[in-house]
Amino acid sequence: MNLKYCFLLLFCFAFILKSFSQETPSEDYKHLSNPQTWTYLQTMKVIDSLDKANPVSYWSKQNKFSADISEVTYTNWSAGGSNSISFLFNVDIKRTYERKNIRWQNEFIALYGLHAEKGRKLRKTDDQLELNSTFGYRTSEFSGWFYSAKMNLKSQFDRGFNYPDRENSISSFMAPGYLFSGIGAEYGRDSDKFTLYISPSTIKTTFVYDQRLANEGAFGVNPAVYDIHGNMIRKGRSSKTEFGILVTNEYNTEIAKNIDFSNRLSLYTDYLNDFGNIDVDWKVEFNFKVNSFVAAKIVSHLKYDNNTKTKEFDDFGEEIIRGAKVQWKQQLGLGIVIDI
């Protein structure tokens, strides 16, 4: 894991949230008096004291931290078994600035899981790093549509392996990394519950900052070029840029008492390369609240990316590159949740 880049990214995001987390506009007190009194109060610097005593903030925040732990131990168990323990840590931080016709939404998501089993080395079970930022402007306070600019960055913290092979990693920090940036329109009168973003002008950049993987042409980048003797003429490209259409949707609701439902869907297709072949990122989550600190959840995460090819080996041990396949992850957990 390249920790210095991870910590730098986290520090920059935390600094931005802290810097813009509060605002105290004096103009909000202007309606309390006539113009003459207002001028007098400004002169006497009374407004400054009112601001300090009654700060007004246009920022809303959510800090959610959770830890799921699963443990199995055996002592003289006749059916047999292996002692194991699993950890899954999740961080979800949101900051939203909303004033009149302007709305700026920011989100940081981090997910990391480990599994330890007797007789085996530590294994990674989950790994996600995501930053979202959407700035929107609407022409009327009565409209639910915003002209929006959106940025989405996705990657992971640590190297990933196709176990039991621990020698050759199949992914790492920013290998791959996906950056979506574009402009479009977003509907979301109540953005905490429902948003729909449509952008016909989105740039998707795929990063592969692992030269070995880049040389292999992993995740759709141009691979290295070799001569007839196997000597490398040109290294593999570390990035790939596409231009296409992005549609995202987020829906959150309480379907029953203490049962929350969340749906996130992202669809993208490139104009120039195989238009109509859609990249899918779809996450469905059920959260069951036991009490203020304990919750259970069921998560289904489905992905399809035409640039992520699969590998197989034939009977002679030769590697064969196959087409992309649907990726699916299912999670069931019970753990501690802290919502600030």
MARROPA-688712 format. One record per residue (C-alpha): residue in three letters; z, x, y. Coordinates in steps of 0.5 Angstrom, whole numbers, padded with zeros to 4 digits, always signed. Layout:
! MARROPA-688712
ALAZXY/...
This chain:
! MARROPA-688712
MET+0000+0000+0000/ASN-0002+0003+0007/LEU+0005+0001+0010/LYS+0003+0003+0017/TYR-0002-0001+0018/CYS+0002-0007+0015/PHE+0008-0006+0020/LEU+0003-0005+0026/LEU+0000-0011+0025/LEU+0006-0015+0024/PHE+0009-0012+0030/CYS+0003-0014+0035/PHE+0004-0021+0032/ALA+0011-0021+0034/PHE+0010-0018+0041/ILE+0005-0023+0042/LEU+0009-0029+0040/LYS+0016-0026+0044/SER+0012-0025+0050/PHE+0009-0032+0051/SER+0015-0036+0048/GLN+0018-0039+0054/GLU+0015-0041+0061/THR+0019-0044+0067/PRO+0015-0047+0072/SER+0018-0049+0079/GLU+0012-0054+0080/ASP+0015-0059+0075/TYR+0021-0060+0080/LYS+0016-0062+0086/HIS+0016-0069+0085/LEU+0024-0069+0086/SER+0023-0069+0094/ASN+0018-0070+0099/PRO+0014-0064+0102/GLN+0019-0063+0108/THR+0025-0062+0103/TRP+0021-0058+0098/THR+0019-0053+0103/TYR+0026-0053+0105/LEU+0029-0052+0098/GLN+0023-0046+0097/THR+0026-0043+0103/MET+0033-0043+0101/LYS+0031-0041+0094/VAL+0034-0047+0090/ILE+0029-0048+0086/ASP+0030-0042+0082/SER+0037-0044+0081/LEU+0034-0050+0078/ASP+0029-0047+0074/LYS+0034-0042+0071/ALA+0039-0048+0069/ASN+0034-0052+0066/PRO+0028-0048+0063/VAL+0022-0052+0061/SER+0018-0049+0056/TYR+0011-0051+0053/TRP+0012-0048+0047/SER+0014-0051+0040/LYS+0016-0046+0034/GLN+0017-0046+0027/ASN+0020-0041+0023/LYS+0020-0042+0015/PHE+0022-0037+0010/SER+0023-0038+0003/ALA+0025-0034-0004/ASP+0023-0037-0011/ILE+0027-0033-0016/SER+0026-0034-0024/GLU+0030-0031-0029/VAL+0030-0031-0037/THR+0035-0027-0041/TYR+0036-0027-0048/THR+0042-0025-0053/ASN+0041-0025-0060/TRP+0036-0031-0059/SER+0033-0032-0066/ALA+0026-0035-0063/GLY+0025-0028-0060/GLY+0023-0027-0053/SER+0023-0022-0047/ASN+0028-0021-0041/SER+0024-0022-0035/ILE+0025-0024-0027/SER+0020-0026-0022/PHE+0021-0026-0014/LEU+0016-0030-0009/PHE+0017-0029-0002/ASN+0014-0033+0003/VAL+0014-0033+0011/ASP+0010-0038+0015/ILE+0011-0037+0023/LYS+0008-0042+0028/ARG+0007-0042+0035/THR+0004-0047+0039/TYR+0003-0048+0047/GLU+0001-0055+0049/ARG+0000-0057+0056/LYS-0004-0062+0059/ASN-0011-0061+0057/ILE-0010-0054+0054/ARG-0007-0052+0047/TRP-0006-0045+0043/GLN-0004-0045+0036/ASN-0002-0039+0033/GLU+0000-0038+0025/PHE+0002-0032+0021/ILE+0003-0033+0014/ALA+0005-0028+0009/LEU+0006-0029+0001/TYR+0009-0023-0004/GLY+0011-0024-0011/LEU+0013-0019-0016/HIS+0015-0020-0024/ALA+0019-0015-0028/GLU+0019-0016-0036/LYS+0023-0011-0041/GLY+0019-0006-0043/ARG+0013-0007-0038/LYS+0012-0004-0031/LEU+0013-0008-0025/ARG+0007-0013-0024/LYS+0005-0016-0017/THR+0004-0024-0018/ASP+0002-0026-0011/ASP+0000-0023-0005/GLN-0003-0026+0002/LEU-0003-0024+0009/GLU-0006-0029+0014/LEU-0007-0029+0022/ASN-0010-0036+0025/SER-0011-0037+0032/THR-0014-0043+0036/PHE-0015-0044+0043/GLY-0017-0051+0045/TYR-0019-0054+0052/ARG-0021-0062+0052/THR-0024-0065+0058/SER-0019-0071+0058/GLU-0012-0072+0056/PHE-0014-0079+0052/SER-0019-0075+0048/GLY-0017-0072+0041/TRP-0023-0067+0041/PHE-0022-0060+0044/TYR-0027-0055+0045/SER-0024-0049+0041/ALA-0025-0042+0040/LYS-0022-0040+0033/MET-0020-0033+0030/ASN-0018-0033+0022/LEU-0016-0026+0019/LYS-0014-0026+0011/SER-0013-0020+0007/GLN-0007-0017+0003/PHE-0001-0012+0003/ASP-0002-0008-0003/ARG-0007-0006-0009/GLY-0009-0011-0014/PHE-0010-0009-0021/ASN-0013-0013-0027/TYR-0007-0011-0032/PRO-0006-0008-0036/ASP-0011-0003-0033/ARG-0007+0001-0027/GLU-0011+0006-0026/ASN-0017+0003-0022/SER-0015-0002-0017/ILE-0020-0008-0016/SER-0017-0010-0009/SER-0012-0007-0003/PHE-0010-0008+0004/MET-0017-0010+0008/ALA-0021-0009+0001/PRO-0023-0015+0002/GLY-0021-0017+0009/TYR-0024-0023+0012/LEU-0025-0024+0019/PHE-0028-0031+0022/SER-0029-0032+0029/GLY-0033-0037+0033/ILE-0033-0043+0037/GLY-0034-0050+0036/ALA-0030-0057+0037/GLU-0023-0059+0034/TYR-0020-0066+0033/GLY-0013-0066+0033/ARG-0009-0071+0037/ASP-0003-0070+0033/SER-0004-0063+0030/ASP+0002-0062+0026/LYS-0001-0068+0022/PHE-0009-0067+0022/THR-0014-0063+0025/LEU-0021-0062+0023/TYR-0025-0056+0026/ILE-0033-0056+0026/SER-0036-0049+0028/PRO-0044-0049+0028/SER-0043-0042+0031/THR-0038-0037+0026/ILE-0039-0030+0025/LYS-0036-0028+0018/THR-0034-0020+0017/THR-0032-0018+0010/PHE-0028-0011+0010/VAL-0028-0007+0004/TYR-0023-0001+0007/ASP-0023+0002+0000/GLN-0029+0007-0001/ARG-0029+0007-0008/LEU-0030-0001-0008/ALA-0035+0000-0002/ASN-0039+0005-0007/GLU-0039+0000-0012/GLY-0041-0006-0007/ALA-0035-0010-0008/PHE-0034-0017-0005/GLY-0042-0017-0002/VAL-0042-0010+0002/ASN-0048-0006+0001/PRO-0047-0001-0005/ALA-0047+0007-0005/VAL-0054+0010-0006/TYR-0056+0015-0011/ASP-0061+0020-0013/ILE-0064+0020-0020/HIS-0059+0026-0022/GLY-0053+0021-0020/ASN-0052+0025-0013/MET-0050+0020-0008/ILE-0055+0020-0002/ARG-0051+0015+0002/LYS-0044+0012+0002/GLY-0043+0005+0001/ARG-0042+0000+0007/SER-0035-0002+0009/SER-0037-0008+0012/LYS-0041-0014+0012/THR-0043-0019+0017/GLU-0046-0026+0016/PHE-0047-0032+0021/GLY-0046-0039+0019/ILE-0043-0046+0019/LEU-0035-0046+0018/VAL-0031-0053+0017/THR-0024-0053+0016/ASN-0019-0058+0015/GLU-0011-0059+0015/TYR-0007-0065+0013/ASN+0000-0066+0013/THR+0004-0072+0011/GLU+0011-0074+0008/ILE+0008-0078+0002/ALA+0015-0081+0000/LYS+0022-0079+0002/ASN+0024-0071+0001/ILE+0017-0070-0001/ASP+0012-0067+0003/PHE+0004-0066+0002/SER+0000-0061+0005/ASN-0008-0060+0004/ARG-0012-0054+0007/LEU-0019-0053+0006/SER-0024-0048+0009/LEU-0032-0049+0008/TYR-0037-0044+0010/THR-0044-0042+0009/ASP-0049-0037+0012/TYR-0055-0039+0015/LEU-0059-0033+0013/ASN-0057-0031+0006/ASP-0057-0037+0001/PHE-0056-0042+0006/GLY-0052-0048+0002/ASN-0048-0044-0002/ILE-0042-0045+0000/ASP-0035-0041+0000/VAL-0029-0045-0001/ASP-0022-0044+0000/TRP-0018-0050-0002/LYS-0010-0050-0002/VAL-0006-0056-0004/GLU+0002-0056-0004/PHE+0007-0061-0006/ASN+0014-0059-0003/PHE+0020-0063-0006/LYS+0026-0062-0002/VAL+0033-0062-0006/ASN+0037-0061+0000/SER+0037-0057+0007/PHE+0037-0050+0003/VAL+0034-0052-0004/ALA+0027-0054-0005/ALA+0021-0054-0011/LYS+0014-0054-0010/ILE+0008-0054-0014/VAL+0001-0051-0011/SER-0006-0051-0013/HIS-0010-0046-0010/LEU-0018-0046-0011/LYS-0023-0041-0009/TYR-0030-0039-0009/ASP-0034-0034-0006/ASN-0041-0032-0008/ASN-0040-0025-0006/THR-0034-0024-0011/LYS-0038-0022-0017/THR-0035-0022-0024/LYS-0035-0016-0029/GLU-0036-0016-0037/PHE-0037-0011-0042/ASP-0042-0012-0048/ASP-0041-0009-0055/PHE-0043-0002-0053/GLY-0037-0002-0047/GLU-0043-0002-0042/GLU-0040-0006-0036/ILE-0044-0012-0034/ILE-0044-0015-0027/ARG-0044-0023-0028/GLY-0045-0028-0022/ALA-0039-0031-0018/LYS-0034-0036-0022/VAL-0029-0041-0019/GLN-0022-0037-0018/TRP-0016-0042-0019/LYS-0008-0040-0018/GLN-0003-0045-0020/GLN+0004-0044-0018/LEU+0011-0048-0019/GLY+0017-0046-0016/LEU+0024-0047-0014/GLY+0028-0043-0009/ILE+0032-0042-0002/VAL+0028-0045+0004/ILE+0031-0043+0011/ASP+0027-0047+0017/ILE+0029-0045+0024/
